[in-house]
Amino acid sequence: MLQQHSSLAGTRREYSVEYAVFEVPLAVRLVITDPVIEKPPEETEVEPSQPIHFRCVADGRPMPSVSYSWLPINTTESGDEPVPIPINADLNHEHRYNSIQVYSTTSTKRILLCQARNPDGTVEDKHIFIVNKPGSPPRNIITIVDPDNRVTITWEPPKYPNGDISKYNVYLTGDPSKPVDQWQLFTASDPEVLRIEFQRGELEPDTPYYLKIAAVNPAGEGVHSDPTHFDTVSGAPVDAPKDILPSVDEDNSIDITWSGPSEPNGPIKAYTIYIAPEDGTADDDYKNWQRIEVPTSDDHGTVSLDKDQYDIKPNTLYKVRISATNDLSEGPPSESITLETGSGETPPVITLTPPNNTVSVEPKGSVTIVCTATGIPQPYVKWILENGEEINGKNLQLSNLVKDTSLMPHIGPGSPPNEIVLLPMPNQVVNVEWTTPDEVNGKITSYIIHYGEVTEGEKEPGEWKTSEVGGADVNYQLPKLNPKSSYVVVVQAVSDRGPGIKSEPQVIRTLPLVTIEFNAPYDPENATKHIKDFIIQYTSEDPPTEETEWKELKFTDPDDSDGFATVPIDGENFNPDTKYYVKIIPRGEIDGPPSELTVFTTGDGGIYSFHY
């Protein structure tokens, strides 16, 4: 617009110019990029919580502000507050503005609304999205695990059922990392009953489980719930068997009776007996004891443990625990019950055939008598005639009888001592060791060692000597034997029922006797006393030289009153059949001079004198 002004004093014109402002009408358009809509219908179906990508394109001057919101179809529900969206000017179209791309979802049928606003007013564009499947998961899932391992799961309907619910799918797994199509599927067919129950035995005891639940309507399965974790219980008997009564038989077999638990928590399938020696092993370690399974469905039980089958030791304290197992799991064990085994032996019973104590025989006649002995362990039988002669075995045959004869059967240990070892020792001693007989037949009271010297070619000594030791001893040293001599040794066990079988004879040769004798010199500080401490130096180097390394032994004379010393030479320091050079040095505040060298050879015996 132009304006002209005139003045009377002269001619002067003034002009003012005003520029027109062109308004751009306010407009907005909703552009949906995903899902792709080729011919925009009024409504588009999407999956529950499917991502919807869109932007808003607005035209207008002045520059508008842009927002989006979701509006409910149901007028009873309130819509979302508008969400502002940043916009940028379109470089190709003046006064056009593009919003950033926005991502949103919906769980039910709603209206997506784009809105542009400036001083000229407000405009909007919209699109309807339909969700036909259940748009949200079931709510408030609760799991209840009963002591008998029944599991009850309850829930509430989804917030957005999007139609009539026809059923619920319950997914179950022990490994939540697996894809859901690998989980176990269970169906709750009645949509009005919002629970599912797993009966006893349907789920594994003492196992972690994870579950998801989804509602199903005519359009399909809806959204899965988040995983819910629960643990099953053992379902085992609540308490342990009771009234446990063990008893030990004469042969050490063990009988045990008991009553079942008060709360079996299901049908009993078996009992487990745990048994172990009372050797300090912790009761809580019972799973590592010897175990015996007793299958039964009874509310009580009994078992007999054979001593040989279960290696039950005599005279041993044992402890026993018993548990019950139902159709699911093993329950707690009972408290430990202790018992003690005995010797495991029964006294022998003798039966003679013929049965009479006196048997009549014609002159120069013969008779056979049989002695049958029973007991645990099986007794060994021998006969002792009136002249002391012993006959082993149950059958006795006597012939050519011309006078009255008396005899008796005798029962003792049924086997000889085991693992007899003979070892020659210095000083003409033989060490004898052995172990207990396999068949004891009673309680061992003593051992008799029979021994005697034999000459070359003889099998038995001309004279037997005996030594007797206690029943707890398993070794003995035969003293004062002749050197370099052969001896026969036999060991015999004696029980409270009599002497047993003798071992096979064993021959041992004693060590040769080698001694060193010398007159002890007087103590230079006390002329009335002899020196009693000496160093014995010896070597097998032949002959010794100045570089010879001498071995040394310390010797103290046990009796320094007589001025005479005797040193025994044993096999501990000297090798057999070896030539040695020996010298002796008296010890005092200052060592005295060594004796003259003496030569001897081990293995041949002898006495060697030394001179200072």
Secondary structure, DSSP 8 states (H G I E B T S, - for coil): -B--B--SSS---B--B------EEEEEEEEEEES--SS--SEEE--TT--EEEEEEEEEES--EEEEEEEESSTTS-----EEE-EEE-TTSTTEEEE--EEE--SSSEEEEEEEEETTEEEEEEEEEE--S--S--EEEEEEE-TTS-EEEEEE--S---S---EEEEEEES-TTS-GGGSEEEEE--TT--EEEE-TTTS-TT-EEEEEEEEEETTEE------EEEE------SS--EEEEEEE-TTS-EEEEEE--S--SS-EEEEEEEEEE-SS--GGGGGGSEEEEEE--SSEEEEEE-TTTTT--TT-EEEEEEEEEESS-B------EEEE-----EEEEEEEES--S-----TTEEEEEEEEEEEES--EEEEEETTS-EEESSEEEEEEE-S---EEEEEE-SS--EEEEEEEETTTEEEEEEE--S---S-EEEEEEEEEEE-TT-SS-SS-EEEEEETT--EEEE-S--TT-EEEEEEEEEETTEEEEE---EEEE----EEEEEE--EETTEEEEE--EEEEEEE--SS--TT---EEEEEE-S--SSSEEEEEE-TTTS-TT-EEEEEEEE-SSS-------EEEETTS-EEEEE--
